[in-house]
Amino acid sequence: MRPVDLAREHGLSTQAIRNYEDAGILPAAGRTVHGYRTYTPLHAQALRAFLALVPGHGHRTATSIMQAVNRGATEDALRLIDESHGQLLGDRRTLQAVEAALRDLAPVPQERGDTFIGPLARRLGLRPATLRKWESAGLVRPRRDPRTGYRIYGAADVRDVRLAHQLRRGGYLLEQIAPLIAQVRSAGGVAPLESTLRDWQSRLSARGRAMLKGAADLDAYLRAREPHIWDRLAVEPE
């Protein structure tokens, strides 16, 4: 099989195939007496596995997985896959926490008037020092009274504080919360984020499905590389 034959199935260039081989994504090609590369169905299976892994794991991790498999370090490849699944689970939990926090905020009537740091802290069961720390981290941006210098929390500020409070109780760090608060501000409130959260959920679902497809194609490649080992593992009890 020539490089062009391998490339044609996936709409790739022959240079891409050579690059994949040089990167260790594909096993080393054979050579003709004239030095031309020749590929086999095993190389085609490796290419399918790599291209299937990329949507779920990303190009860098997919590359590392294939490199590990091709050097015989299958356990390293499986560990990388496990880490990717762990990251996906973490993303799902973050989304769930955000959704829960926003649900808790949604039924609350619009805040009326302004408030100061002391009354707001007492209302939420926080210390004023905590609110000052959140301000330093960029989670909330109260304005200052020009005469006294006191912090004045408007309705949007109170909303941001309450959202931060919900997420902190969920175990999230300030640096994880800050981007969400910024997104709430830029969206003009909580309600416009609903479509963003739906898109986020759709991306996570697509990534999970892509991981399943990648796992199936990688399994096929592993079985093609070491059929006796994988057939035995499939039937031997633990």
N, C-alpha and C positions, 0 to 999 in steps of 0.2 A: 504494500500500500504506500503510495507517494504522499508527501505532505499535502498536496492539493486535494487528494482524495479524502484525507482526514479533515481538512479545513472546510470542504464544500458542504458537509452535512450541517454545519452550524453557521454558515455564512461568514467564516473567518478568513483571514489572509494566511498564506503559507508562512509569512514572517511571524505571525502570531503563534503558529504551531511550533516553529523553531524556538521562539522566545519561551514558550511554556516548557519545552524540553530543557532548555538551558537553565530555567528556574527550578527544575526538579519537580514540576507539576506533572509531567509525563515521565515515564521511565525512559532510559536512554534508548535511542533508536538504533536499529542495525544499520549497516553500511554496505553498499554494493562495492564491487571491485574498483569502481570509479569514484568512490567516496560519497555517493548520494545516500541520503537518509531513506530508510525503509521502515514502515510502521506495520503493526499487526492489529488484529481485533482487540488485543489487550490495551493497546494505546488508545484505540477508539473508546473503549470502556472507561479508561482513565480520564479522557477528555470530557465525556458525558458526566462523569462523577464530579469533576471540578466545576463545570458550568452549572450543575445542579446545586452545588454547595454554595456558590457565590451569593445568590439572592437571600439565603437564610443566615449565612454566617459572615458575609462580607468578603471582599477580595483577599485581604491580608490573611484572615483566619483560614479561608478555604485553601489558600496557597500553603500555609503551614501544615494543614491537615494532609494535603496530598504529598508534600515533601516528607512528612513523617512516615506515611504509608509506603512510599517508594524507597525509603531507606530501611524498611523493615521494622520501624518503631511504631507498630500498630497501637500500643497502649498510649503512646504520646498523642496519637491522632484522636483516640477516643477521649482522652482527657480534655483536649481542645474542644471537642464537640460538647462534652459535659459542661465546660465553662460557658460556652455560648448559650446552652439551654438555661444555665443559671442566670445569665444576664437577661434573657427573655423573661424568665419568671420574675426577676427583680423589676423589670419594666412593667410587667402586668400588675404587680403589687403597688407600684407607684401610681399607676393609672387608677387603680381601685381606691387608693387613699385620696387622690385628688377628687375623684368623683364623689366620694363620701363627704369630703370637706365641703365641696360645692353644694351638695344636697342639703347639708346642715345649714348652709348660709342662705339658700334660696328662699325658704319660707319666712325669713326674718323681715319685718317691715323696714322700710327705708329709715335710716337714722335721721333724726331731726336735730338741727342746731349743731353747735360745736361743743367740744368737751376738752378738759385738760387731762394731763397725764395721770394725776392722782385718782380722779373719779373713774377714768377708763380702766386703770389697773385694778381698782377695787371691784368694778363690775365683772371683770373677767377672772378674778382671783389670781392676778399676777402682781409682781413687784414693779414699781416704776423703773428700777434698774434694768429689768428685763426688756421693757419697752425702749429704753435708751439703747440697749444693746442691739435690738432689732433695727432701730433707726440707723445705727452705725453700719449694720450689715446691708442696708438698702431695702429692707422689707417694708418700711413705712417712712413717709416723708411729711411729717406735720409741719405746718408753717409756724412762724414765730410772731408773737405779738410785738409790733414795732416799739411799743413803749416799755413793756416789762421783760421781753425776751422769753416769756413762757411759751411752751409748745401748745399749739392749738390743733386738735384733731377734728377734721371735718368728716362728713359722712363717708367719703371714699377712704379716708385714713382708717376709720373704725372698721370698715369692711376688710381692709388689708390686714389689720391687726387680728381680726377674728379668724381670717383664713390662715394666717401664719400660726395662730394658736392651735387650730385644728390639726394642722400638719405636724407641728412640733409634738403634739400629743400622740401622733401616729409614729413618732420615732424618726422623723426626717430632719436632716441637718439644715442649718441656715443657708449654706451654699446651694443646697438642693431646692430650697423653698424660694429663694430670691428670683430665679428665672420665671417661676409660675406667677409670682406677684407682679412681676414686670409685664407678663402677658395679660393678666387681668386688667392692669392699668391701660395698656395699649388697646385692649378690646373694648374699653369703656364700661367694664363691669363683668359680672359672672355670666349672665345670660348669653352673650355672644360667644362664649367659650364652648357652648354645647356642640357646635359643629366641629370645633377643633378636637374635642374629646372623641367624637365619633370617628374622625379621620385617624386619630391616634390608635383607637381600638382596631380599625380596619387594617392599619399598617402592622400592628402586632399579630393579628390573625393571619395576614398574608405571610409574615415572616415565619410563623409557626408552621403553616402549610408548606412553605419552601423548605424548612428544615426536614420535614417528613420526606419530601421528594429527594432532597440531597442524601438523606440517610439510606433511602432505597437504592439509589444509584451507586453510592459508596459501598454498600453491602454487596451489590452485584460485582463491583470491581474487586473487592477483597476476596470474594469467592472465586473469581476468575484467576486471581494471583495465587491463592493457596487453597484450592478446592478440597483437598483431603483434610486439612485442619478445620475448615469451617463446616464441612459436612459432619465431621465428628462432633464438634461442639454443639451442633444442632440436635443431635440425638442422645448425647451422653447426659445423664442426670447430674444435678449439682451435688 
